[in-house]
């Protein structure tokens, strides 16, 4: 598939039609919103607004989530209209995150790059302690409270174990690198998350090994595409393995409601 076709498929399956565990999907004329069923932050996955109505719709969504007493994220991609949507959101009080590269790969075109890597030291994580290890690792790297993420991962793994797979690499019984993947419902895509390694253990190919084992699982499950929102550090590694950048995404966090 060419770049335009991939963007259209991604937009349809993961922005317009996606159903996310733990969230109630709601559609209006102008947005697709996902309301948390567990007192977490909700999000808007896509919108259909223009120069004339953007501010009105944004304020309506702020009021809607305020009534729910729930903060939310408005995910903006660089191909969204109007072109300065994220600037309008900023003016309405949203905090705009740093850009991340939307990376997509069709596995069948690059199987040899991902499946030849040795992954015998990668372990699948299925228990609560393993997920706590992941959260401790992520906290160490990012210095952020990620309790909510840990609760969501453990809840999703219990409620729908075939939709979430988590992997890690241990050295001397210490988790030093970890990543996970979601098999999106009714979708061609597998979404990749994490891929974090403690600084002193980088340069050993752990990121690539975690990428390979997730590609293997995606093939096993019949999913042809991998997708990830990549940081500047991860993007070159992903490009080396055959991912292409389709667009850039921005996490736009609502003000305190």
N, C-alpha and C positions, 0 to 999 in steps of 0.2 A: 504494500500500500504506500502511496505517496504521502507527503506531509499533510496536505489538505485533507485527504481521506482519513488519516489518523486523527486529526483534530476533530473532525466531524463525528467520528466514532466515539472518541473519548468524551466529547461534550454530551452526546446523546446518552451513553451508557452510565457515565460516572458523575454527570452533573444534572442532567434532566431527569433520569429515570432511577437513579441509585436509591436503594433502601438500605439504611445503615442500622446495624444492631444497636438497640438501646435508644433509638430516636424515632419519633413519629414524623413521617413525611407529610408535609402539607403543601399544596400547590395553590397559587392564586394567578390572576391574570399577569402579574408582574414578577413573581419570585417563586422559587422552590425552596421552602424552608424546612429545617429539621429541628424539631423540638425535643430536648432531652427528656427522657422518662426517668432519669436518675439524678435530677438536680445538678447536672453538669451544664456547661455552656452549650447553647444551640448553635446552629450555623445556617447560613444561606448559601446554597451550592451554586445557584445561577440566578440571573435576573434578566428581565426584558424591560429595560427603561431607556428613556431618551433624554435629550437636553431639556425638554419641557416639563417632564414629570419626575425626573430622578430625585430631586430633593423631597418632593411630596411623598414618594414611595419610601424613601429612606426614613423619613420621620414617622411614617405609618408603621414601619417595622420596628423602629425604636419604641414606639408606644405599645405595640403588640407584645414584644418581649418584656417590656417594663411591667405590663399587667401580669405576666407570668413570673415576674421576679427572677428572670433568667438573662444573664449576659449572652452575647452571641458573637460569632465571627461572620463577616461577609467576605467570602473568598472571591477575589477579583483576578482575572487572567488578562494578559496583555492584549488579547484579541477582543475583549469585551467592549461593548458600546454603552455609553459614549466613551471616547478614548480617554477622557480625564475623569472617569468614574471614581477612581481611588482618591483623586484630589477633592472631589465633592464630598466623599466620605470623610476625608480628613477635616474639611471645613465644618462638617456636622458632628465633630467630636471623636471620630474614630482614630485609633492608633494604627498606623500603617507599618507592617513588618517589612523586613528586608526582602528583596526579590529572591525567589527560588526558581530554578530551572525545571520546567515540566519536561521530564525525560521519558521517552517511550521506546521500547524495543520489541520487535517481532521475533520471538525466540527461534523460530524455524530458520531464520536467515543467519543466525549466529550461534547455533547449538555448539559448534566445536570450540568456541571461545569460552563458553561457560561450563561445559560438561567435562572438559578434560582436566580441570583442576582437582587436586587431591582434597577431599573433604572429610577424610576419616577422623580428623580431630574436631569436627563440628558435631555438637550434640543437640538433639531436639529437646526443648524445654516444655514440660507439660504440667508441672506441679506449681503450687503457690510459692514455695520457697525459691524456685527458679525464677519466677516472675519478680519476686522481691529482689533477687540478685540483679536482674535487669534494671530495676528502678534505682537501686543503689549505684550501679554503674553509670546510668544516665545522669543521676544527681551529681555524681563526682565530676563528670565531664562538663555539664551545663550549669551547675550550681543553681538549680531551680527546684522548687517543690513539685514532685511528680506523683504525689500520692493518688490523685485522681486517675492518672494514667494507669497506675498499677491496679487500682480497683477495677477499671474498665477492662484491662487485659484479662484479669483473672475471671471476671464475670463472663466475658465473651467466650473464653476458653471452656468454661463449664457449660454455658448455655448452648453453644453451637461450636463444638470442637473442630468440626471439619471446615470451618470458615477461617480459622486463625492458626497459624503455625509460627512457633518461636524457636530461635536457634541461638546457640552461644558457643564460645570457645573458652575453656578453662585452662589456666596454668597454675599448678600447685593448689588445686581446689578453689582458685579464685577466678571469678568470671572477669575476663579481660576484654571481650568483644561480644557484641550481641546485635541481633536484628530480628525482625518479624515480618509477616506478610498476611494480608487479608485476601481471601478469595471473594471478590465482590459478587453479590447475588445477581443471577441472570445477566452476567457480564462476561465479555471476552478477556477482561483484564484481571491481573493480580496486582495489588498495590503493595509496594515495599516501604517499610518503615524502619527506623533505627539505623543500623549500620555504624554503630559507635564503637570505638576502640580506645582504651586508656592510652594516654600519650606515650608512656614508656614502652608500650607494646606495639606501636605502629611501625610500619615498614616491613612487616612479616607476611603480608598478603592476606591478612584475616578478612579484610573487607571483601576481597574478591572471592574468598572461600564461602563467605556467607551469602554472597550474590549467587554463586554457583549452586549451592544447595537449595536455594529458593527457586531458581530456574528449573532445577530438576523436579521439585514438587509441583510447580506450575504445569510442566509437561505431563507429569503423572495425572494431574487433574484435568487435563484437556484445555488449559487456558493458554492461548497463543501469545498474549501480550503482557509485558511487565511495564509498570509505570511507577515513577517516584518523583517527588518534589525534591530536587537536589540542591544542596548547599554548594558554594563555590569550591569547597574542598573535595566534595564527592563527584562533581560534574566531570572532571577529566578522567577519573577512573571509569565512570559509566560510559563515557564516549569511547574509551579504549576497548570496551567490551561490546560496542555496537549500538548503544543507545543514541538517539538523536533528540535534540532539544526542539520541542514544538512551540513553546511559548514560555512566558514567565508568570509566576503566580505571586500574589500578595495576600497575606493574612491581615485583614482589616478588623481589628477588635473594637467592639462597641464600647462607648464610655460606660462608667458605672451607672447602672440603671436604678 
